[in-house]
Amino acid sequence: MGQQMITGLDLARAFYREIVSPAIAANEADLRYTAGIVGAGSEVLRCDDELSRDHDWGPRCQIYLQPSDFKRKKSGLEVLLNAAAPAVFRGWPTANIPGGRHVPIQILNMDEYFLSLTGAPVGDWSPVEWLTIHEHHLLGVISGELFRDDLGMQDLRDKLAFYPDDLRLYLIAAEWKKIEQEQAFPARAGMLGAEAGSAIVGARLAESAMRIWFYVHRQYPPYSKWFGVKFLNLPGAETVNKSLLGMLSSSSWQKRDEHWSTVLRHLLSLHEEHGLLAAGRYKPARVYGGGGRFGTGIPELPEDGMPTMGELMDEIRNAITDQEILRLPK
């Protein structure tokens, strides 16, 4: 495979199979371990490209040991595997690559790795402990690839595949709460000639809409660099992407408002398709009804018999049964 074709995961997989695995088999044939590439790195999320190769990219592999073996064998394995690793693999250096943080082979304690997330064993986390972990970090833990798994790491990764469903509902409702707080502001700012201010608020509304799209599809949103990239991989994202771009690129609040109305319709349809909201109940309208007020959203006031944003959020929250989650701030 040439340098222009190989991905980071391809490279890591080949590095393990051709260098790391044979070295362990020849010297520690009875060792039980898990090997793979998870955690940090654009290649873990399958977002790497040629530009990614200018820092922290190259042949690498993680070896996870059970605690008793980690204490006894870590140092010896490091010496063994570093000696086995060639200076260059498939045309890429195994050390001293640009960025300076690349470690070709890491020996890790699997129990400590997962305990480091919250300090509690996976499966015993409270809702608050779940929420203390950055979503991008959770995404990294479940992404990448395991090349061998004697220790059952995949079982732990499966438990972290996404938030418990009640917490998912809480996060969806929380994003709607953020939308409620600002949905009238792009129009209000624009009416006073503050198009830049209107666009900034519009961008926040667009981000909340995209986050809801992730949560409905049970996917962790990555951090900002890959947020839009991974969004486009979600089912149906392309249908709403044009309107999101319209919100972000419009130079007038009126056009921005039109695109936001379309985004809302897509969002409501998404909720209905996934059984989160009653079909056909909610519709975009003026946030505050008549009286000269502009700005599209889910109505704040029960005018003309239309269901309100408060009712929308309550409908989502009413499906939550975990009392600890219900006690979290809305």
N, C-alpha and C positions, 0 to 999 in steps of 0.2 A: 504494500500500500504506500502510495506516495504521500509527501507532506501535505499536498493540497486536498487530499481526499479524507484522511483519517480524522475522526472526532476524538475528543478527550476520553470518552468512555471506550471507544475502540482501542485507543492507545493503552489505557489502564488495564483493560481486559487481556490484551496481548502481553503486556508486561507481566501480569500475574501468571498467565499460563506458561509463558516461555522462560521466565526467570525465577519468579518467587516460588511458585508451586513446586517445580523440580528441585530447587534448593532445599525446601522444607522436607520434601519426600525423601531425599537422599540422606538427610542428617537428623530429622526429627519425625520419623515415619509414623509414630504413634500419637503425635500431637493433634489434639482436637482444637480447632480454631474456626473463626469466621473471617473471610476475606472479601473485600469489595472496595467501593469508593462511594461514600455518602458524605453529607454535611455541606461544607462550604465549597464553592467553585461553580463557575458558569457551566462547566461540562456536566456537573451533577444534575443540573436542571435541563440539560440538553439545549442550552442557549449559547454554547461557544461557537465561535467562528474564527476566521483568520486573525482578526484583531485581538481576540482573547489570548493569543499566543505570545503577546508582548509582556505578560507578567503572570506568575504563579500558575503556569500551565506546562505540563510535560508528563513523562511516564511516572505514574505513582500508584500506590496501593496501600490500603489500611489492613492491618492484621489485628483482629480482636481475640483476646485470650480470656479464659475464665480466671477469676482472682488468684487461685493457688498457682496456676501456671505463669501468670503475669509476674508474680514476685520472683519465681525461680528462674524463669527463662527469658525475660525481656532483654537483658543485657546480651546474653549469648545470641539470641535471634537477631538483634541489631547488628552485631559483628558479622554473623553468618550472611545475612541478606545484603548488607552493604558491600561485603566482599564479592557476593555473587552478581551484584548489579553492574553492568558495563557502564562506562563513562557516557556512552551514547547508545540509545536504543531506538531503532527505526528512524534514525536521523535526528533524534531529539536528545539533548543532554539530560542526564538524570540528576544533575545538581548544578548549582551556580547559574540558574536561568534568570532572566531579567525579573526584577521584583524581589528576589532574595529570600522569599519565605517558602519556597517550594521544598518539601521534604518527600523524597521518592518513596520511602517505606516507613510507615508509622506503626508502632506496636502499642496497642491500647488495651486497657482493662474494660471489657464490655460492660460489666456492672457499673463501674464508675462513670462510663460515658453516658449511660441512660440516667443514672442518679444525678448527674450534673445538670440535667434539664430543670429539675425542681427540687431535688433533694429527697424526693419520695419515689418509691418504685412505680414503674409504669402500671397503670390500672388502679392506683390508689390516689390519684390526683383529685383534689377538690376543684370546683369550677374556677375559683380564684387562682389556683396554681396553674391550671390550663392557661388562663389569661395572662399570666406573668411571662409566658414564653413568646418571643417574637414569632409571628406566623411564618416569616421567611425561614427561621431556624427549624420549625416543625416541618416545613416543606423539604428542607435539605435532608432531614433525618429519614424521611420516607422516600426520597428520590435517589437517583444514582442506580447502583446495581450491586448485588452480592454475587461473587464468583464462587464462593463455597460457604456453607453455613452449618457447621457442626453444632454450634451453640444455640441455635434457635433465634437468631436475631430477627429473622423475617416475621416471626410471631409477634415480637415487640413492635416492629414497624407496622404490622397490620393493625395493632391496637391504636396506633397513632395516626392511622390513615386520615381521619378527620375528627373534629370535635364531636363529643356526644350530641345527640340530636337536639336535646333541650338547649344546650349551649349554642348550637347553630341557630336555633330560632331566636334566642336572645340577641345574638349578633346581628341578625337580619333586622329585628325590630329596632336595635340601637342605631343602625344606619338610617332607617326611616326617621328616627327621632332627630338625627343630624339634618336630614333633608327638611323636616318640618321647621326647624329653627331658622333656615335660611332660604326656603323656596321662594319667598316673595321678594327677596333682596336684589336679584339681578335686574328685575324690571324697575324697582324703586330707585336703585343707583343710576340706572340708565336714563330714567326720566329727568334726572338732574344733570345729565351730561357726563356722568362719570363712567364712561364705557370700560375703562381699565378696571375699575372697581367691580363693575357688573361682571366682567369676564373672569375675575378672580373668584368671585362667589360661584359663578357658573361652573368653573373648573372643580370646585369642591363638590358641587352637586353631582357632576359627572363622575368624580372619583367614588362617591358613595354608591351611585348606580352600578359602577363596575364591581365594587366590593360585594354588593348584594348578589351580583351575577356569580361571583366566585362562591359565595356561601350557599346559594341555592343549589349549585352543582357540586357541593361538598368538596371544594378545592381551597387550599390555603393560598391567599394572595402573597406573592413574593414582594421583596422590597422594591423601591421605586425603579431601579434600572430595568428590571424584568417584568414590572407590573403590567404594562401594556402588551408586552410580547406574549406572556402566558395568558392574558385575557383573550387574545385572538384565537387561542387554542380551545376555548370553552365552547360547548354546543350553543349554536345560535348567536354567538357574539358578533359575527359578521353582519347580521341583520340590524343590529343596533349601532354598530361602529360608525356608520356614515353620519348618523344623527349626533353621536358623541363628538365626532370631529367638527360638525357644524356648530355645536355649542362652544367649542374651544376656538374656532377660527372666525366666527361671525364678528363683524365690526359694529353691529347695531344690536341693542338689547331686544328689539322686536324679533329679529331673525333668531337670536339666541333662544328667546322664549318659544318660538315655533319648534325649534329642534328639541328643546327640553320636553315639550308636550309629547313629541313622538317617542322620546326615550321613556317617558312615563308609561305610555301605552304598551311599549315592549316589556317594561318591567312588570306591569300588572298582568299581562298575558303569561309571562314566565311564572309568576306566583300561582296563577290559576292552573296552569299546566301541571305544576308540582303539588297541587292540593293545599297550598298555603293560604289562599284567599278564595272566597266564594266567587263563582264565575259571574262576570258582568256587573258586579256590585259597585266597584269603584271606577271613576272616570276622571281624567284631567279636567280641571275647570279653573276659574279664577280662585286664587287662594282665599281671598276675603270677599268673594261675591261682588256685588255692585258697589255703588257709592263712589265711582271714580277710581277705585283701586284696580291696578293691573297686576299681571304676573300669574303664570300658570302653575298649578300644582294640584295636590289633593286638598280639597276645601278644608279650611280650619273651622268654619262655622256651619251649622246644619241648615243652610238656606236651600230652599226649593226641594227639601226632602233628600238632598244628596248626602250619602255617608261621608263622614269626615276622616281626616288623617288620624285623629285619636281613635276612632273606631277601627281603622285599618291596623294600627299598631296593637290595639287590644285583641283583635282577631288572631294575630300572630302569637302574641304573648299568652293568650288563653289556652293554647295548645301545649304550653310548658307545664310539666307536672313536678319538676324538681323544685322544692321550696327554697333551697339555698340559692338557686339561680333566680327565682322570682324576687328574692330579697336584694339582688344586685341593683345598683342605680340604673334607671331606665336609659 
